[in-house]
Amino acid sequence: MPDVYLASIEAVTAAGTRYLQTSPEYALKRLLATHGQPVFEIARVFRDAEQGRQHNSEFSLLEWYRPHLSLPQLVQETLALLAVCGVSEAAQLYTYTALFNDAFSVDHRDLSHQQLAGLAHQQGVAEHIADHGDSASRADYLDALFSQLIEPRLTGVSVVSDYPACQAALARVNEEDLAERSEVFVGGTELANGYAELRDATQLRSRFTQSNAARQRRGLTIMDIDERLLAALPEMPPTSGIALGVDRLLMHVVGANAIEQVIAFPDSHC
Amino acid sequence: MATFSTNEFRSGLKVLLEGDPCNIIENEFVKPGKGQAFNRVRLKNLKTGRVWERTFKSGESLEAADVMEFDMEYLYTDGEYYHFMKTDGSYEQLAADRAAVEDCVQWLKETDACTVTLWNDSPIAVAPANFVELEVTETDPGLKGDTASGGTKPATLSTGAVVKVPLFINIGEVVRVDTRTGEYQNRVKS
């Protein structure tokens, strides 16, 4: 289900309310559907209320799509790109399930919603989570456990694959109920997020609908479903795509410990 | 009173938490890759001096605390209260209780400058100047060549504070002390 917690910045235009893009994904997929060629963009993207040591509401994503390449192959290409940028440590490959199991001695798929909530509270990471009993809340608990207790221990270059189905966003979900999603971490920080792209428009529509229901439960704005994207999806060749945080990569390369140091006019200084 | 939401939290902001006035030391915005963002905040409780670490959902808010700091001069104590006077020309006097001066009572000398923190107009904390000059009232005469104690000896100062001083310091001399570390800095020639 697409990210419930991504907040788009509204733009008031003569043609009505529009939103600044949170990622170039939809546009690039529409191009992919029309031309069937690999495509990339270094895009300025905007996410409301995200400001911190590694967040700025305006930042840059390098995003690219490779038709007919598998996700593992695309991850290798990403690692090669990182090496060109000076990040050349050998990558350690993990699966989400294995990391979760090592940390908590259980397969996350075997945990009921209640059990998962219990585990998160017991580990002391769920204080900020309001439980709505839905898939998005399940994702919240998993995310709290993973990001606070597992991610910080990933050293060097790490690739985590096979995310829980409830965190599939626009990735395919396989028969083992795992999302074909991979993330690249450098020094415990998420740098890139890649998918084996979902091409089933019906499934994606259903995810958007669920996401809006989750947003409504949480008092968040309902987002119009992008019909042009859904129409383009079936025309897309089988593709893997990935998005990489350019500012965060730069932070790593120059040794900055705050994203503000690599952005000319960050939120606090614009 | 005004409220502040998590995206307004800054180091130095004064807020109320569980009824106590607190000073925000650090505010860390944490956004896990896919989940709800939260803020990890470290606060100093201005009443108890304890440092708390708390998690707040992004967007949550806290009430502002009416906390202000004033430069004041320490006047005297009547045994129960410690009296201070504002140095802004108003001559306004305030009485602080023992709890407020607990951390610094050993450095308080009459007419010395201090910073007094007021919450809803009541003193809750007092900070002395970084350096104070106090007279030695009690110490052993230092025997030349006595290096067994590492070249220092304890000395009691006029306020009751006990500080390690060099062996050549005698009763009646004035020494300069760093109140943050309790360490002797130098002798003050009068």
HADDOCK unambig.tbl for C-alpha pairs under 7 A between the chains (distance, minus, plus):
assign (segid A and resid 3 and name CA) (segid B and resid 34 and name CA) 6.52 0.50 0.50
assign (segid A and resid 5 and name CA) (segid B and resid 35 and name CA) 6.46 0.50 0.50
assign (segid A and resid 5 and name CA) (segid B and resid 36 and name CA) 6.08 0.50 0.50
assign (segid A and resid 51 and name CA) (segid B and resid 29 and name CA) 6.76 0.50 0.50
assign (segid A and resid 52 and name CA) (segid B and resid 28 and name CA) 6.68 0.50 0.50
assign (segid A and resid 52 and name CA) (segid B and resid 29 and name CA) 5.02 0.50 0.50
assign (segid A and resid 127 and name CA) (segid B and resid 55 and name CA) 6.83 0.50 0.50
assign (segid A and resid 128 and name CA) (segid B and resid 38 and name CA) 6.46 0.50 0.50
assign (segid A and resid 128 and name CA) (segid B and resid 55 and name CA) 6.63 0.50 0.50
assign (segid A and resid 128 and name CA) (segid B and resid 56 and name CA) 6.06 0.50 0.50
assign (segid A and resid 128 and name CA) (segid B and resid 57 and name CA) 4.97 0.50 0.50
assign (segid A and resid 140 and name CA) (segid B and resid 35 and name CA) 5.13 0.50 0.50
assign (segid A and resid 140 and name CA) (segid B and resid 36 and name CA) 6.56 0.50 0.50
assign (segid A and resid 143 and name CA) (segid B and resid 32 and name CA) 6.72 0.50 0.50
assign (segid A and resid 143 and name CA) (segid B and resid 34 and name CA) 6.59 0.50 0.50
assign (segid A and resid 143 and name CA) (segid B and resid 35 and name CA) 5.82 0.50 0.50
assign (segid A and resid 147 and name CA) (segid B and resid 32 and name CA) 5.69 0.50 0.50
